[in-house]
């Protein structure tokens, strides 16, 4: 059984009540985020068992 979430970053943002950019910043450990916001996003990621698609991530790496 694959426990990986079929949701996307938009669903994480919606459930955490933040923007997609905020989710991205939290996942990539970028500033500026308060610890409270970062923790809320990471809790939502864990709750949804969200993992970014590695192929999609490769397309946007610089």
Chimera marker file (.cmm) of the C-alpha trace (Angstrom):
<marker_set name="trace">
<marker id="1" x="0.000" y="0.000" z="0.000" r="1" g="1" b="0" radius="0.5"/>
<marker id="2" x="1.363" y="3.384" z="-0.981" r="1" g="1" b="0" radius="0.5"/>
<marker id="3" x="0.790" y="5.804" z="1.888" r="1" g="1" b="0" radius="0.5"/>
<marker id="4" x="1.898" y="8.831" z="-0.121" r="1" g="1" b="0" radius="0.5"/>
<marker id="5" x="-0.761" y="11.514" z="-0.379" r="1" g="1" b="0" radius="0.5"/>
<marker id="6" x="-2.264" y="12.185" z="-3.777" r="1" g="1" b="0" radius="0.5"/>
<marker id="7" x="-2.841" y="15.795" z="-2.759" r="1" g="1" b="0" radius="0.5"/>
<marker id="8" x="-0.814" y="18.715" z="-4.023" r="1" g="1" b="0" radius="0.5"/>
<marker id="9" x="0.755" y="21.815" z="-2.532" r="1" g="1" b="0" radius="0.5"/>
<marker id="10" x="-2.469" y="23.747" z="-3.085" r="1" g="1" b="0" radius="0.5"/>
<marker id="11" x="-4.388" y="21.305" z="-0.888" r="1" g="1" b="0" radius="0.5"/>
<marker id="12" x="-1.755" y="21.633" z="1.847" r="1" g="1" b="0" radius="0.5"/>
<marker id="13" x="-2.043" y="25.432" z="1.619" r="1" g="1" b="0" radius="0.5"/>
<marker id="14" x="-5.835" y="25.311" z="1.734" r="1" g="1" b="0" radius="0.5"/>
<marker id="15" x="-5.930" y="23.098" z="4.805" r="1" g="1" b="0" radius="0.5"/>
<marker id="16" x="-3.190" y="25.052" z="6.595" r="1" g="1" b="0" radius="0.5"/>
<marker id="17" x="-4.965" y="28.313" z="5.659" r="1" g="1" b="0" radius="0.5"/>
<marker id="18" x="-1.834" y="29.810" z="4.106" r="1" g="1" b="0" radius="0.5"/>
<marker id="19" x="-0.647" y="30.601" z="0.588" r="1" g="1" b="0" radius="0.5"/>
<marker id="20" x="1.110" y="28.157" z="-1.715" r="1" g="1" b="0" radius="0.5"/>
<marker id="21" x="4.220" y="30.352" z="-1.405" r="1" g="1" b="0" radius="0.5"/>
<marker id="22" x="4.133" y="29.944" z="2.375" r="1" g="1" b="0" radius="0.5"/>
<marker id="23" x="3.957" y="26.154" z="2.063" r="1" g="1" b="0" radius="0.5"/>
<marker id="24" x="6.901" y="26.267" z="-0.332" r="1" g="1" b="0" radius="0.5"/>
<marker id="25" x="8.907" y="28.423" z="2.088" r="1" g="1" b="0" radius="0.5"/>
<marker id="26" x="8.159" y="26.058" z="4.971" r="1" g="1" b="0" radius="0.5"/>
<marker id="27" x="9.113" y="22.955" z="2.986" r="1" g="1" b="0" radius="0.5"/>
<marker id="28" x="12.314" y="24.536" z="1.677" r="1" g="1" b="0" radius="0.5"/>
<marker id="29" x="13.207" y="26.084" z="5.042" r="1" g="1" b="0" radius="0.5"/>
<marker id="30" x="13.220" y="29.624" z="3.641" r="1" g="1" b="0" radius="0.5"/>
<marker id="31" x="12.583" y="32.889" z="5.430" r="1" g="1" b="0" radius="0.5"/>
<marker id="32" x="10.552" y="34.832" z="6.371" r="1" g="1" b="0" radius="0.5"/>
<marker id="33" x="8.159" y="32.623" z="8.308" r="1" g="1" b="0" radius="0.5"/>
<marker id="34" x="7.210" y="32.670" z="11.939" r="1" g="1" b="0" radius="0.5"/>
<marker id="35" x="7.767" y="29.449" z="13.826" r="1" g="1" b="0" radius="0.5"/>
<marker id="36" x="4.025" y="29.260" z="14.456" r="1" g="1" b="0" radius="0.5"/>
<marker id="37" x="3.242" y="29.361" z="10.730" r="1" g="1" b="0" radius="0.5"/>
<marker id="38" x="6.046" y="26.941" z="9.849" r="1" g="1" b="0" radius="0.5"/>
<marker id="39" x="4.798" y="24.514" z="12.509" r="1" g="1" b="0" radius="0.5"/>
<marker id="40" x="1.190" y="24.760" z="11.233" r="1" g="1" b="0" radius="0.5"/>
<marker id="41" x="2.297" y="24.001" z="7.665" r="1" g="1" b="0" radius="0.5"/>
<marker id="42" x="4.504" y="21.099" z="8.735" r="1" g="1" b="0" radius="0.5"/>
<marker id="43" x="1.706" y="19.633" z="10.873" r="1" g="1" b="0" radius="0.5"/>
<marker id="44" x="-0.610" y="19.787" z="7.859" r="1" g="1" b="0" radius="0.5"/>
<marker id="45" x="2.033" y="18.176" z="5.640" r="1" g="1" b="0" radius="0.5"/>
<marker id="46" x="2.392" y="15.371" z="8.180" r="1" g="1" b="0" radius="0.5"/>
<marker id="47" x="-1.378" y="14.982" z="8.611" r="1" g="1" b="0" radius="0.5"/>
<marker id="48" x="-1.856" y="14.649" z="4.849" r="1" g="1" b="0" radius="0.5"/>
<marker id="49" x="1.304" y="12.570" z="4.455" r="1" g="1" b="0" radius="0.5"/>
<marker id="50" x="2.226" y="14.972" z="1.663" r="1" g="1" b="0" radius="0.5"/>
<marker id="51" x="5.454" y="14.458" z="-0.254" r="1" g="1" b="0" radius="0.5"/>
<marker id="52" x="6.425" y="16.698" z="-3.163" r="1" g="1" b="0" radius="0.5"/>
<marker id="53" x="6.585" y="14.961" z="-6.526" r="1" g="1" b="0" radius="0.5"/>
<marker id="54" x="10.317" y="14.447" z="-7.227" r="1" g="1" b="0" radius="0.5"/>
<marker id="55" x="9.901" y="14.810" z="-10.998" r="1" g="1" b="0" radius="0.5"/>
<marker id="56" x="8.001" y="18.066" z="-10.594" r="1" g="1" b="0" radius="0.5"/>
<marker id="57" x="10.681" y="19.360" z="-8.202" r="1" g="1" b="0" radius="0.5"/>
<marker id="58" x="13.451" y="18.559" z="-10.693" r="1" g="1" b="0" radius="0.5"/>
<marker id="59" x="11.716" y="20.658" z="-13.319" r="1" g="1" b="0" radius="0.5"/>
<marker id="60" x="11.989" y="23.761" z="-11.116" r="1" g="1" b="0" radius="0.5"/>
<marker id="61" x="15.423" y="23.333" z="-9.593" r="1" g="1" b="0" radius="0.5"/>
<marker id="62" x="18.040" y="25.827" z="-10.688" r="1" g="1" b="0" radius="0.5"/>
<link id1="1" id2="2" r="1" g="1" b="0" radius="0.2"/>
<link id1="2" id2="3" r="1" g="1" b="0" radius="0.2"/>
<link id1="3" id2="4" r="1" g="1" b="0" radius="0.2"/>
<link id1="4" id2="5" r="1" g="1" b="0" radius="0.2"/>
<link id1="5" id2="6" r="1" g="1" b="0" radius="0.2"/>
<link id1="6" id2="7" r="1" g="1" b="0" radius="0.2"/>
<link id1="7" id2="8" r="1" g="1" b="0" radius="0.2"/>
<link id1="8" id2="9" r="1" g="1" b="0" radius="0.2"/>
<link id1="9" id2="10" r="1" g="1" b="0" radius="0.2"/>
<link id1="10" id2="11" r="1" g="1" b="0" radius="0.2"/>
<link id1="11" id2="12" r="1" g="1" b="0" radius="0.2"/>
<link id1="12" id2="13" r="1" g="1" b="0" radius="0.2"/>
<link id1="13" id2="14" r="1" g="1" b="0" radius="0.2"/>
<link id1="14" id2="15" r="1" g="1" b="0" radius="0.2"/>
<link id1="15" id2="16" r="1" g="1" b="0" radius="0.2"/>
<link id1="16" id2="17" r="1" g="1" b="0" radius="0.2"/>
<link id1="17" id2="18" r="1" g="1" b="0" radius="0.2"/>
<link id1="18" id2="19" r="1" g="1" b="0" radius="0.2"/>
<link id1="19" id2="20" r="1" g="1" b="0" radius="0.2"/>
<link id1="20" id2="21" r="1" g="1" b="0" radius="0.2"/>
<link id1="21" id2="22" r="1" g="1" b="0" radius="0.2"/>
<link id1="22" id2="23" r="1" g="1" b="0" radius="0.2"/>
<link id1="23" id2="24" r="1" g="1" b="0" radius="0.2"/>
<link id1="24" id2="25" r="1" g="1" b="0" radius="0.2"/>
<link id1="25" id2="26" r="1" g="1" b="0" radius="0.2"/>
<link id1="26" id2="27" r="1" g="1" b="0" radius="0.2"/>
<link id1="27" id2="28" r="1" g="1" b="0" radius="0.2"/>
<link id1="28" id2="29" r="1" g="1" b="0" radius="0.2"/>
<link id1="29" id2="30" r="1" g="1" b="0" radius="0.2"/>
<link id1="30" id2="31" r="1" g="1" b="0" radius="0.2"/>
<link id1="31" id2="32" r="1" g="1" b="0" radius="0.2"/>
<link id1="32" id2="33" r="1" g="1" b="0" radius="0.2"/>
<link id1="33" id2="34" r="1" g="1" b="0" radius="0.2"/>
<link id1="34" id2="35" r="1" g="1" b="0" radius="0.2"/>
<link id1="35" id2="36" r="1" g="1" b="0" radius="0.2"/>
<link id1="36" id2="37" r="1" g="1" b="0" radius="0.2"/>
<link id1="37" id2="38" r="1" g="1" b="0" radius="0.2"/>
<link id1="38" id2="39" r="1" g="1" b="0" radius="0.2"/>
<link id1="39" id2="40" r="1" g="1" b="0" radius="0.2"/>
<link id1="40" id2="41" r="1" g="1" b="0" radius="0.2"/>
<link id1="41" id2="42" r="1" g="1" b="0" radius="0.2"/>
<link id1="42" id2="43" r="1" g="1" b="0" radius="0.2"/>
<link id1="43" id2="44" r="1" g="1" b="0" radius="0.2"/>
<link id1="44" id2="45" r="1" g="1" b="0" radius="0.2"/>
<link id1="45" id2="46" r="1" g="1" b="0" radius="0.2"/>
<link id1="46" id2="47" r="1" g="1" b="0" radius="0.2"/>
<link id1="47" id2="48" r="1" g="1" b="0" radius="0.2"/>
<link id1="48" id2="49" r="1" g="1" b="0" radius="0.2"/>
<link id1="49" id2="50" r="1" g="1" b="0" radius="0.2"/>
<link id1="50" id2="51" r="1" g="1" b="0" radius="0.2"/>
<link id1="51" id2="52" r="1" g="1" b="0" radius="0.2"/>
<link id1="52" id2="53" r="1" g="1" b="0" radius="0.2"/>
<link id1="53" id2="54" r="1" g="1" b="0" radius="0.2"/>
<link id1="54" id2="55" r="1" g="1" b="0" radius="0.2"/>
<link id1="55" id2="56" r="1" g="1" b="0" radius="0.2"/>
<link id1="56" id2="57" r="1" g="1" b="0" radius="0.2"/>
<link id1="57" id2="58" r="1" g="1" b="0" radius="0.2"/>
<link id1="58" id2="59" r="1" g="1" b="0" radius="0.2"/>
<link id1="59" id2="60" r="1" g="1" b="0" radius="0.2"/>
<link id1="60" id2="61" r="1" g="1" b="0" radius="0.2"/>
<link id1="61" id2="62" r="1" g="1" b="0" radius="0.2"/>
</marker_set>
